[in-house]
C-alpha cells in the first residue's frame, strides 16, 4: 500500500480520508468529531439534524402548525438549531484535530436560510460545507461570507463547468475541493442526468480525469478532488494515488462509517448491514425529489414498486382505445380505460386494492384503503422539507405548490428517514446505502459481527483494507 500523504483541506493538513455526510442525523457530531480526532475529515449532516434539551434528551421533531407554511417554519427552526448543536458536539469531540465539515442538500427546505443560520450560530466550528442534490450556485457566496470553504458535489465535469462559469469563479479562493460522486455507486440521491443510463454504469476514472482536466483549465490544479461512491479498500485505488492525471485526491467513505461504534444508527440497522448481499442495494426513482436514489431493497421499497405496478392510464372521456368505463372514488365518477386495463383494475380491486388514486401522469394506482389513508394523511401533514416535493406538491414559492397533482406513487421522505434513524424499523422504512454495502458480509474486518471504532476504521483504511 502506498503511503497516504496528507492534503491541505479547509486550511489544515489532514489525512485524505473523508467521512461522507448522510442526511437526517445519520452522520452527526459524534461520528464527525471522531473522524476529525483521528486526523481525518469528519462530516456531519446539516439536514434536519438532532437537537437535545438541557438534560441531554433528544428533542422529537413534532409539528404543531395548522398550515404547511407554519410547519415549514418549524422545520427550518429545527434544522438551524440541530445544525448548530451538532457542530458544537463535533468540535468538542475533535480535540482540535482534523477538520469538520457540514453537508447540506441544495434541494432541501430553505437551504440558504439554514446555511446562514448554522454558519452564523456556529462561527469558527465548521471549516467547510459540502453541498449537492441540485446545482448549488449560491453556496460559494454564502460560504465566503463566513470564511468557510465550500465543496460542491458533482457527478460530471459538465456540471462543474456550469457552476464555475455562473458563480464559483467569483469566489475561487474559498473553493476547498470538488466532490466527484459516482452516480451509479453512491448511496442516497444520485446525480444521474437524463443522458446517462442507470443500467449501464460508466467507470469513474475517465470521468474524474475529465473533471481534473477542466479544473486545470480553470487554474485549479492543486484543488483536491474527493472521490465518493464505490470506495471500500484503498488498495483497489492505488493507481489514483500520486497520479498526475487525477491530481490531489482524497477518498470519501459514506457506507463504511455506518458500521462504527460512533455511528448513531440503530443496532438493528447495523445488524442488517452485515447480512446484505450483492444486488440488495439498487437504483430507484421513487424519491419525491425526482432524483434517482440508491437504497436497500426491503419491504418499504418493495411496496412502492408493487404500488407502481398496479397502475393503468385513464382518460376522462372515451377516446382511442380508452373506451371501457370504470368508476373511481366514493362518488363513482367515470373514467375510461382500455378493456385490458379494466380487467387488470377489476382483478386488483378483487384482491383488496379497492382505492384508485390519481397521479399527475393521468394514471391510476390501486392500493388498499389503509394505504390510501396513510398516503393522504402524509400528504396533508407535509412540513415542506424539500424545495419542491412530488409527493405532496409542496413548493418553496409564493403559491406554496408545484402546481401539479400530488403523486401517490412516492412517499414522505422526512417521515421515513426520521423513523429509520430513531427506531429499530429497518424493513418498513427507507434505508439509503451505497452499492458496496454487501461487502460488510465478506470483509474480515467485520468478522463475527465486529463493530470498530472510527479510529480503528481510519487506521485500517490506511493499510489499504
C-alpha positions as CSV (number, residue, x, y, z in Angstrom):
1,X,0.0,0.0,0.0
2,X,1.3,3.4,-1.0
3,X,1.7,5.9,1.9
4,X,-1.2,8.3,2.1
5,X,0.3,11.8,2.0
6,X,-1.6,14.5,3.9
7,X,-3.6,17.1,2.0
8,X,-4.4,20.6,2.9
9,X,-8.1,20.6,3.3
10,X,-10.0,23.6,4.6
11,X,-6.8,25.2,5.7
12,X,-5.1,22.3,7.5
13,X,-3.1,19.2,6.6
14,X,-5.2,16.1,7.2
15,X,-5.3,12.5,6.1
16,X,-7.0,12.3,2.7
17,X,-9.8,10.3,4.2
18,X,-13.3,11.8,4.4
19,X,-16.5,10.8,6.2
20,X,-19.4,11.2,3.8
21,X,-22.3,13.3,5.1
22,X,-25.5,11.4,5.4
23,X,-28.8,13.2,6.0
24,X,-31.4,13.3,8.8
25,X,-28.7,12.9,11.5
26,X,-27.1,9.7,10.1
27,X,-23.7,11.4,10.3
28,X,-23.7,13.6,13.4
29,X,-21.4,15.5,15.8
30,X,-20.3,12.2,17.5
31,X,-19.2,10.5,14.3
32,X,-17.7,13.5,12.5
33,X,-15.9,14.6,15.7
34,X,-14.3,11.1,15.9
35,X,-13.2,11.3,12.3
36,X,-11.6,14.7,12.9
37,X,-10.0,13.4,16.2
38,X,-8.3,10.6,14.1
39,X,-6.6,13.3,11.9
40,X,-9.1,12.9,9.0
41,X,-12.1,14.9,7.8
42,X,-15.4,14.4,9.6
43,X,-18.7,15.5,8.0
44,X,-22.0,15.9,9.9
45,X,-25.3,16.3,8.2
46,X,-27.0,19.7,8.3
47,X,-30.2,18.2,7.0
48,X,-32.7,18.3,10.0
49,X,-30.0,17.4,12.5
50,X,-30.9,16.3,16.0
51,X,-31.2,18.7,18.9
52,X,-31.2,18.0,22.7
53,X,-32.8,19.6,25.7
54,X,-30.9,20.8,28.8
55,X,-30.9,17.3,30.2
56,X,-29.4,15.8,27.0
57,X,-32.6,14.2,25.9
58,X,-33.4,14.1,22.2
59,X,-36.0,16.7,21.1
60,X,-38.5,14.9,19.0
61,X,-39.3,17.0,15.9
62,X,-43.1,17.4,16.2
63,X,-45.1,19.9,14.1
64,X,-48.0,21.9,15.6
65,X,-48.6,24.3,12.7
66,X,-52.0,24.2,11.1
67,X,-50.7,25.1,7.6
68,X,-47.8,23.8,5.5
69,X,-46.1,27.2,5.8
70,X,-46.4,27.2,9.6
71,X,-44.9,23.7,9.7
72,X,-42.2,24.6,7.2
73,X,-41.1,27.4,9.6
74,X,-41.0,24.9,12.4
75,X,-38.8,22.6,10.3
76,X,-36.4,25.4,9.5
77,X,-36.1,26.3,13.1
78,X,-35.4,22.6,14.0
79,X,-32.8,22.5,11.2
80,X,-30.8,25.5,12.3
81,X,-30.9,24.5,16.0
82,X,-29.8,21.0,15.2
83,X,-27.0,22.1,12.8
84,X,-25.5,24.4,15.5
85,X,-25.8,21.7,18.1
86,X,-24.1,19.0,16.0
87,X,-21.3,21.5,15.1
88,X,-20.7,22.1,18.8
89,X,-20.6,18.3,19.5
90,X,-18.2,17.7,16.6
91,X,-15.9,20.5,17.7
92,X,-15.7,19.1,21.2
93,X,-15.1,15.5,20.1
94,X,-12.4,16.5,17.6
95,X,-10.0,17.6,20.3
96,X,-8.8,20.3,17.9
97,X,-7.7,17.7,15.3
98,X,-8.6,17.2,11.7
99,X,-11.4,19.2,10.0
100,X,-15.2,19.4,10.5
101,X,-17.5,19.9,7.5
102,X,-21.2,20.2,7.3
103,X,-23.2,18.5,4.5
104,X,-26.4,20.1,3.1
105,X,-28.7,19.3,0.2
106,X,-29.4,22.3,-2.1
107,X,-32.9,20.9,-2.7
108,X,-33.7,20.7,1.0
109,X,-36.1,23.2,2.5
110,X,-34.8,26.7,2.9
111,X,-31.3,25.6,2.2
112,X,-29.9,29.2,2.1
113,X,-31.7,30.2,5.3
114,X,-30.4,27.1,7.1
115,X,-26.9,27.7,5.9
116,X,-26.9,31.3,7.1
117,X,-28.4,30.3,10.4
118,X,-26.0,27.4,11.2
119,X,-22.9,29.2,9.9
120,X,-23.8,32.3,12.0
121,X,-24.6,30.3,15.1
122,X,-21.6,28.0,14.9
123,X,-18.9,30.5,13.8
124,X,-15.4,29.0,13.9
125,X,-16.7,25.5,14.5
126,X,-17.3,24.5,10.9
127,X,-14.4,24.5,8.4
128,X,-16.2,23.5,5.2
129,X,-19.6,22.8,3.6
130,X,-20.3,20.1,1.1
131,X,-23.4,20.5,-1.0
132,X,-25.1,18.5,-3.7
133,X,-28.6,17.4,-4.8
134,X,-29.1,20.1,-7.4
135,X,-27.0,22.9,-8.7
136,X,-25.8,24.9,-5.7
137,X,-24.7,28.2,-7.4
138,X,-25.1,30.3,-4.3
139,X,-23.1,28.1,-1.9
140,X,-19.9,29.9,-2.9
141,X,-21.2,33.4,-2.0
142,X,-22.7,32.2,1.3
143,X,-19.6,30.3,2.5
144,X,-17.3,33.1,1.5
145,X,-19.3,35.5,3.7
146,X,-18.5,33.4,6.8
147,X,-14.9,32.5,5.8
148,X,-15.8,28.8,5.3
149,X,-14.6,26.6,2.4
150,X,-17.2,25.1,0.0
151,X,-17.2,21.7,-1.7
152,X,-19.7,21.2,-4.4
153,X,-20.8,17.6,-5.1
154,X,-21.0,16.9,-8.8
155,X,-21.2,13.7,-11.0
156,X,-19.7,15.1,-14.2
157,X,-17.3,17.7,-15.4
158,X,-20.2,19.3,-17.3
159,X,-22.0,20.1,-14.0
160,X,-18.8,21.7,-12.5
161,X,-18.3,23.8,-15.6
162,X,-21.8,25.3,-15.3
163,X,-21.2,26.0,-11.6
164,X,-17.8,27.6,-12.2
165,X,-18.9,29.8,-15.1
166,X,-22.0,31.1,-13.4
167,X,-20.7,31.7,-9.8
168,X,-17.7,29.9,-8.5
169,X,-15.1,31.8,-10.5
170,X,-16.0,34.9,-8.4
171,X,-15.2,33.1,-5.1
172,X,-12.4,30.8,-6.2
173,X,-10.3,31.4,-3.0
174,X,-12.9,29.6,-0.9
175,X,-13.3,26.6,-3.2
176,X,-11.7,23.9,-1.0
177,X,-12.3,21.0,-3.3
178,X,-14.7,19.3,-5.6
179,X,-16.5,16.1,-4.6
180,X,-17.0,13.7,-7.5
181,X,-19.8,11.4,-6.5
182,X,-20.2,8.3,-8.7
183,X,-23.9,8.4,-9.8
184,X,-24.1,4.6,-10.1
185,X,-22.5,3.5,-6.9
186,X,-23.0,6.2,-4.2
187,X,-25.7,5.9,-1.6
188,X,-28.7,8.2,-1.2
189,X,-29.7,10.5,-4.0
190,X,-27.7,10.1,-7.2
191,X,-26.7,12.7,-9.8
192,X,-27.7,10.8,-13.0
193,X,-28.5,13.1,-15.8
194,X,-31.2,12.4,-18.5
195,X,-28.4,11.4,-20.9
196,X,-27.0,8.7,-18.7
197,X,-28.3,5.2,-18.5
198,X,-29.0,4.0,-14.9
199,X,-28.5,0.4,-16.1
200,X,-25.1,1.0,-17.7
201,X,-22.5,2.3,-15.2
202,X,-19.6,4.2,-16.5
203,X,-16.1,3.8,-14.9
204,X,-15.2,6.6,-12.6
205,X,-11.6,7.2,-13.8
206,X,-12.2,8.8,-17.2
207,X,-14.9,11.0,-15.7
208,X,-12.7,12.2,-12.9
209,X,-9.8,12.6,-15.4
210,X,-12.1,14.9,-17.4
211,X,-13.0,16.8,-14.3
212,X,-9.4,17.4,-13.4
213,X,-8.6,18.5,-17.0
214,X,-11.4,21.1,-16.7
215,X,-10.2,22.2,-13.3
216,X,-6.7,22.6,-14.7
217,X,-8.2,24.8,-17.4
218,X,-9.6,27.0,-14.5
219,X,-6.2,27.1,-12.7
220,X,-7.4,24.7,-10.0
221,X,-4.5,22.2,-10.4
222,X,-3.9,21.9,-6.7
223,X,-7.5,21.9,-5.6
224,X,-8.4,18.4,-4.3
225,X,-10.9,16.1,-5.8
226,X,-12.8,13.9,-3.3
227,X,-13.7,10.5,-4.9
228,X,-17.0,9.4,-3.4
229,X,-19.1,6.4,-4.2
230,X,-17.8,2.8,-4.6
231,X,-14.7,3.3,-2.4
232,X,-14.1,0.4,0.0
233,X,-10.5,-0.9,0.0
234,X,-7.9,1.8,-0.9
235,X,-5.7,-0.9,-2.4
236,X,-8.2,-1.0,-5.2
237,X,-7.5,2.6,-5.9
238,X,-3.6,2.6,-5.9
239,X,-3.5,3.9,-9.5
240,X,-5.3,7.1,-8.4
241,X,-2.8,7.9,-5.6
242,X,0.0,10.3,-6.8
243,X,-1.4,10.2,-10.3
244,X,-0.9,13.5,-12.2
245,X,-4.0,12.8,-14.3
246,X,-6.1,12.8,-11.1
247,X,-4.1,15.3,-9.1
248,X,-4.6,15.8,-5.4
249,X,-7.2,13.3,-4.4
250,X,-9.0,12.3,-1.1
251,X,-11.3,9.3,-0.7
252,X,-14.7,9.8,0.8
253,X,-16.5,6.9,2.6
254,X,-20.2,7.1,3.1
255,X,-21.2,3.5,3.8
256,X,-18.3,2.1,5.9
257,X,-18.7,4.7,8.6
258,X,-22.2,3.4,9.3
259,X,-20.7,0.4,10.9
260,X,-18.7,2.1,13.7
261,X,-19.2,2.5,17.4
262,X,-19.7,6.2,17.0
263,X,-22.3,5.8,14.2
264,X,-25.7,6.9,15.6
265,X,-27.8,4.4,13.6
266,X,-29.7,1.7,15.5
267,X,-28.2,-1.7,16.3
268,X,-30.9,-3.2,14.1
269,X,-29.6,-1.2,11.2
270,X,-26.0,-2.2,11.9
271,X,-27.0,-5.9,12.0
272,X,-28.9,-5.5,8.8
273,X,-25.8,-4.2,7.0
274,X,-23.9,-7.3,7.9
275,X,-26.5,-9.5,6.1
276,X,-26.7,-7.7,2.8
277,X,-25.7,-9.5,-0.5
278,X,-24.6,-8.1,-3.8
279,X,-27.6,-6.5,-5.6
280,X,-29.5,-5.8,-2.3
281,X,-28.9,-2.1,-3.0
282,X,-30.5,-0.7,-6.2
283,X,-31.2,2.5,-8.0
284,X,-34.8,3.5,-8.0
285,X,-36.8,6.6,-8.8
286,X,-39.5,6.7,-6.1
287,X,-38.0,9.7,-4.3
288,X,-40.2,12.8,-4.0
289,X,-37.2,14.8,-5.1
290,X,-37.4,13.4,-8.6
291,X,-33.8,12.2,-8.4
292,X,-32.6,8.6,-8.7
293,X,-31.6,7.2,-5.3
294,X,-29.8,4.1,-4.0
295,X,-31.3,2.2,-1.1
296,X,-31.5,-1.3,0.4
297,X,-34.2,-3.5,-1.2
298,X,-36.6,-4.0,1.8
299,X,-40.4,-4.2,2.2
300,X,-40.6,-0.4,2.0
301,X,-39.2,-0.3,-1.5
302,X,-41.0,-3.5,-2.5
303,X,-44.3,-1.9,-1.6
304,X,-43.5,1.2,-3.7
305,X,-42.6,-1.0,-6.6
306,X,-45.7,-3.0,-6.4
307,X,-47.8,0.1,-5.9
308,X,-46.5,1.5,-9.3
309,X,-47.0,-1.9,-11.0
310,X,-50.7,-1.7,-10.1
311,X,-51.1,1.3,-12.5
312,X,-53.2,2.0,-15.6
313,X,-53.6,5.0,-17.8
314,X,-57.0,6.6,-17.9
315,X,-59.0,9.3,-19.8
316,X,-61.9,11.4,-18.6
317,X,-63.6,10.8,-21.9
318,X,-63.9,7.9,-24.3
319,X,-61.0,8.3,-26.8
320,X,-59.0,5.9,-28.9
321,X,-58.6,2.6,-27.1
322,X,-59.8,4.1,-23.8
323,X,-63.5,3.2,-24.1
324,X,-64.0,0.9,-21.1
325,X,-66.0,2.6,-18.3
326,X,-64.6,2.4,-14.8
327,X,-65.9,4.2,-11.7
328,X,-63.5,5.9,-9.3
329,X,-63.9,7.2,-5.8
330,X,-66.8,7.4,-3.4
331,X,-68.9,9.3,-6.0
332,X,-68.2,6.7,-8.6
333,X,-67.0,9.2,-11.2
334,X,-66.5,7.6,-14.6
335,X,-63.1,7.4,-16.3
336,X,-62.2,5.4,-19.4
337,X,-59.6,2.6,-19.5
338,X,-58.6,0.2,-22.2
339,X,-60.5,-3.0,-22.0
340,X,-57.4,-4.9,-21.0
341,X,-56.5,-2.4,-18.3
342,X,-60.1,-2.5,-16.9
343,X,-59.7,-6.3,-16.4
344,X,-56.4,-5.6,-14.5
345,X,-58.1,-3.0,-12.4
346,X,-61.0,-5.3,-11.6
347,X,-58.6,-8.0,-10.6
348,X,-56.7,-5.6,-8.2
349,X,-60.0,-4.5,-6.7
350,X,-61.0,-8.1,-6.1
351,X,-57.6,-8.6,-4.3
352,X,-58.4,-5.8,-1.9
353,X,-56.7,-2.9,-3.6
354,X,-60.0,-1.0,-3.8
355,X,-58.8,2.6,-3.7
356,X,-57.8,4.1,-7.1
357,X,-55.6,7.2,-6.7
358,X,-54.9,9.6,-9.5
359,X,-51.3,10.6,-10.4
360,X,-50.0,13.7,-12.2
361,X,-49.5,11.5,-15.3
362,X,-53.2,10.7,-15.9
363,X,-52.8,7.2,-14.4
364,X,-54.5,5.4,-11.6
365,X,-52.7,3.3,-9.0
366,X,-54.6,0.8,-6.8
367,X,-53.9,0.5,-3.1
368,X,-55.7,-0.8,0.0
369,X,-58.0,1.6,2.0
370,X,-55.4,1.5,4.8
371,X,-52.5,2.5,2.4
372,X,-54.7,5.2,0.8
373,X,-55.4,6.7,4.2
374,X,-51.7,6.7,5.1
375,X,-50.8,8.4,1.8
376,X,-53.4,11.1,2.2
377,X,-52.5,11.7,5.8
378,X,-48.8,12.1,5.0
379,X,-49.6,14.5,2.1
380,X,-51.9,16.6,4.3
381,X,-49.2,16.6,7.1
382,X,-46.5,17.9,4.8
383,X,-44.0,20.1,6.5
384,X,-42.2,21.3,3.4
385,X,-38.9,19.6,3.9
386,X,-37.9,20.0,0.3
387,X,-37.7,22.9,-2.1
388,X,-40.2,21.1,-4.2
389,X,-42.0,17.8,-3.4
390,X,-43.6,15.5,-5.9
391,X,-45.4,13.5,-3.2
392,X,-47.3,16.4,-1.6
393,X,-47.0,19.0,-4.3
394,X,-45.4,21.5,-1.8
395,X,-43.0,24.0,-3.3
396,X,-41.0,26.8,-1.7
397,X,-42.6,29.6,-3.6
398,X,-45.3,32.2,-3.1
399,X,-48.1,29.8,-4.0
400,X,-46.7,27.0,-1.8
401,X,-47.3,24.4,-4.6
402,X,-45.7,22.9,-7.6
403,X,-48.9,23.4,-9.5
404,X,-49.2,19.7,-10.2
405,X,-51.3,17.0,-8.6
406,X,-49.7,15.3,-5.6
407,X,-48.1,12.0,-6.7
408,X,-49.2,8.9,-4.6
409,X,-46.5,6.8,-6.2
410,X,-43.9,8.5,-3.9
411,X,-43.7,8.9,-0.1
412,X,-42.9,11.4,2.7
413,X,-39.2,11.3,2.8
414,X,-38.9,13.3,6.1
415,X,-41.2,10.9,7.9
416,X,-39.4,7.7,6.8
417,X,-35.9,9.0,7.3
418,X,-36.7,10.2,10.8
419,X,-38.3,6.9,11.6
420,X,-35.4,4.7,10.5
421,X,-32.9,6.9,12.3
422,X,-34.8,6.9,15.6
423,X,-36.3,3.4,15.7
424,X,-35.4,-0.2,15.1
425,X,-37.6,-0.5,12.0
426,X,-35.3,-1.4,9.1
427,X,-37.8,-3.3,7.0
428,X,-40.7,-0.8,6.5
429,X,-38.6,2.4,6.3
430,X,-36.3,3.8,3.6
431,X,-32.7,2.7,4.1
432,X,-30.3,4.6,1.9
433,X,-27.0,2.9,1.2
434,X,-24.1,2.7,-1.2
435,X,-23.9,-0.2,-3.6
436,X,-20.8,-1.7,-1.8
437,X,-22.7,-2.4,1.4
438,X,-22.8,-6.1,0.7
439,X,-19.0,-6.2,1.3
440,X,-19.6,-5.9,5.1
441,X,-20.6,-9.6,5.0
442,X,-17.3,-10.7,3.4
443,X,-14.8,-8.2,4.8
444,X,-12.8,-10.0,7.5
445,X,-12.5,-6.7,9.5
446,X,-16.2,-7.2,10.4
447,X,-16.0,-10.9,11.1
448,X,-18.2,-12.3,13.9
449,X,-20.2,-9.1,13.9
450,X,-17.3,-6.8,14.9
451,X,-18.0,-3.1,15.0
452,X,-14.9,-1.0,15.1
453,X,-14.4,2.5,16.5
454,X,-13.9,5.3,14.0
455,X,-10.2,5.4,14.9
456,X,-9.8,1.7,14.2
457,X,-11.5,2.2,10.9
458,X,-9.3,5.1,9.9
459,X,-6.2,3.1,10.9
460,X,-7.5,0.1,8.9
461,X,-8.1,2.3,5.8
462,X,-4.5,3.4,5.8
463,X,-3.3,-0.2,5.4
464,X,-5.3,-0.5,2.1
465,X,-8.0,-2.6,3.7
